[in-house]
């Protein structure tokens, strides 16, 4: 006849709330970093599209949003560096994917450091 062994694990009151708050701080920092990395890739005329990420995004939730009436068209319209305004040749369609591909290693390092800073542990 087998005997059951039961172990009850409990966390201190507020542990989940504290961990969630720490995760949200790390997520916010990472979202801000990604927005900064993507910024030079976004098509630019007046700056409205590029700057809309600041007001339309949920940085704490990890959602970057560019919300002008023409954002979708701009995302798919331009070949890289063609027919765009701005100070560089990075600006163009698929700005998010291209920026993330170009800066993947940097963003991974940043995410690890942000998680380590907020949640503890080794980066």
FIKOL-613657 format. One line per field, with one value per residue (C-alpha): residue number from 1; x negated, y negated, z negated; residue in one letter; chain. Coordinates in nm, 4 decimals. Layout:
residues N
num <- (NUM|...);
px <- (X|...);
py <- (Y|...);
pz <- (Z|...);
residuo <- (A|...);
cadena <- (A|...);
***
This chain:
residues 123
num <- (1|2|3|4|5|6|7|8|9|10|11|12|13|14|15|16|17|18|19|20|21|22|23|24|25|26|27|28|29|30|31|32|33|34|35|36|37|38|39|40|41|42|43|44|45|46|47|48|49|50|51|52|53|54|55|56|57|58|59|60|61|62|63|64|65|66|67|68|69|70|71|72|73|74|75|76|77|78|79|80|81|82|83|84|85|86|87|88|89|90|91|92|93|94|95|96|97|98|99|100|101|102|103|104|105|106|107|108|109|110|111|112|113|114|115|116|117|118|119|120|121|122|123);
px <- (0.0000|-0.1530|-0.1415|-0.0816|-0.3267|-0.1893|-0.3777|-0.2100|-0.4080|-0.2948|-0.4403|-0.4395|-0.1451|-0.2168|-0.4817|-0.2874|-0.2058|-0.5718|-0.6902|-0.4258|-0.5316|-0.8973|-0.8099|-0.6100|-0.9083|-1.1363|-0.8778|-0.8385|-1.2162|-1.2485|-0.9560|-1.1112|-1.4433|-1.2786|-1.0941|-1.4245|-1.5947|-1.3061|-1.2796|-1.5424|-1.3672|-1.0194|-0.9300|-0.9493|-0.7806|-0.6399|-0.7226|-0.3599|-0.3892|-0.7251|-0.6120|-0.2713|-0.4399|-0.4852|-0.1143|0.0517|-0.1636|-0.1233|-0.4874|-0.4035|-0.2228|-0.4894|-0.2726|-0.4197|-0.1570|-0.1960|0.1538|0.1832|0.4414|0.1565|-0.0575|0.0461|-0.0145|-0.3562|-0.4463|-0.3969|-0.4509|-0.8110|-1.1187|-1.3937|-1.5346|-1.3214|-1.0816|-1.1282|-1.2237|-1.4649|-1.8302|-1.9138|-1.8572|-1.7138|-1.3650|-1.1122|-0.8607|-0.8701|-1.0543|-0.9889|-1.1184|-1.4238|-1.5193|-1.4782|-1.6850|-1.9624|-1.9697|-1.8747|-2.1908|-2.1736|-1.8074|-1.8658|-2.1448|-1.9211|-1.6283|-1.8493|-1.9928|-1.6479|-1.5117|-1.8129|-1.7858|-1.4150|-1.3641|-1.7047|-1.9413|-2.2294|-2.1994);
py <- (0.0000|-0.3296|-0.6309|-0.9749|-1.2449|-1.5908|-1.9133|-2.2497|-2.5427|-2.8892|-3.2226|-3.5190|-3.7523|-4.0011|-3.7850|-3.7514|-4.1232|-4.2130|-3.9783|-4.1129|-4.4702|-4.3789|-4.2059|-4.5089|-4.7364|-4.5097|-4.4925|-4.8708|-4.9247|-4.6705|-4.8193|-5.1647|-5.0264|-4.8563|-5.1780|-5.3671|-5.1056|-5.1071|-5.4877|-5.5480|-5.2930|-5.4540|-5.6633|-6.0339|-6.3367|-6.5504|-6.3072|-6.2278|-5.8592|-5.8145|-5.9888|-5.8172|-5.5201|-5.7358|-5.7964|-5.4889|-5.2137|-5.0036|-4.9907|-4.8123|-4.5429|-4.5195|-4.6491|-4.9095|-5.0817|-5.3316|-5.4719|-5.7251|-5.6826|-5.6001|-5.3782|-5.0509|-5.1885|-5.3221|-4.9899|-4.8026|-5.0756|-5.1868|-4.9913|-5.0607|-5.4097|-5.5073|-5.8016|-5.8825|-6.1869|-6.1918|-6.1778|-5.8169|-5.5331|-5.2984|-5.4436|-5.2390|-4.9588|-4.6750|-4.9015|-4.6800|-4.3564|-4.5209|-4.7035|-4.3892|-4.1850|-4.4463|-4.4851|-4.1389|-4.0743|-4.4188|-4.3722|-4.0240|-4.1614|-4.4476|-4.2162|-3.9858|-4.2786|-4.4321|-4.1005|-4.0491|-4.4013|-4.3767|-4.0084|-3.9095|-3.6403|-3.6348|-3.8203);
pz <- (0.0000|0.1148|-0.1064|0.0360|-0.0484|-0.0133|-0.0378|-0.0454|0.0884|0.0063|0.0968|-0.1331|-0.0886|0.1874|0.3603|0.6871|0.6883|0.6329|0.9087|1.1461|1.0726|1.1319|1.4591|1.5727|1.4998|1.7040|1.9853|1.9842|2.0066|2.2878|2.4823|2.4539|2.5790|2.8780|2.9662|2.9593|3.1787|3.4294|3.4423|3.7169|3.9413|3.9379|4.2456|4.1696|4.3208|4.0403|3.7581|3.6777|3.7713|3.6024|3.2840|3.2610|3.0918|2.7804|2.7263|2.8781|2.7293|2.4166|2.3082|1.9828|2.1804|2.4503|2.7353|2.9705|3.1857|3.4684|3.5148|3.7898|4.0672|4.3061|4.0804|4.2480|4.5957|4.4946|4.3349|4.6623|4.9250|4.9552|5.0537|4.8026|4.8460|5.1483|5.1627|4.7956|4.5965|4.3125|4.2402|4.3200|4.5655|4.3000|4.3155|4.5065|4.5050|4.2540|4.0139|3.7132|3.8617|4.0148|3.6951|3.4849|3.7300|3.7313|3.3516|3.2264|3.0223|2.8598|2.7688|2.6263|2.4037|2.2936|2.2148|2.0075|1.8138|1.7549|1.6305|1.4061|1.2643|1.1911|1.1157|0.9788|1.0930|1.3367|1.6696);
residuo <- (X|X|X|X|X|X|X|X|X|X|X|X|X|X|X|X|X|X|X|X|X|X|X|X|X|X|X|X|X|X|X|X|X|X|X|X|X|X|X|X|X|X|X|X|X|X|X|X|X|X|X|X|X|X|X|X|X|X|X|X|X|X|X|X|X|X|X|X|X|X|X|X|X|X|X|X|X|X|X|X|X|X|X|X|X|X|X|X|X|X|X|X|X|X|X|X|X|X|X|X|X|X|X|X|X|X|X|X|X|X|X|X|X|X|X|X|X|X|X|X|X|X|X);
cadena <- (A|A|A|A|A|A|A|A|A|A|A|A|A|A|A|A|A|A|A|A|A|A|A|A|A|A|A|A|A|A|A|A|A|A|A|A|A|A|A|A|A|A|A|A|A|A|A|A|A|A|A|A|A|A|A|A|A|A|A|A|A|A|A|A|A|A|A|A|A|A|A|A|A|A|A|A|A|A|A|A|A|A|A|A|A|A|A|A|A|A|A|A|A|A|A|A|A|A|A|A|A|A|A|A|A|A|A|A|A|A|A|A|A|A|A|A|A|A|A|A|A|A|A);
***
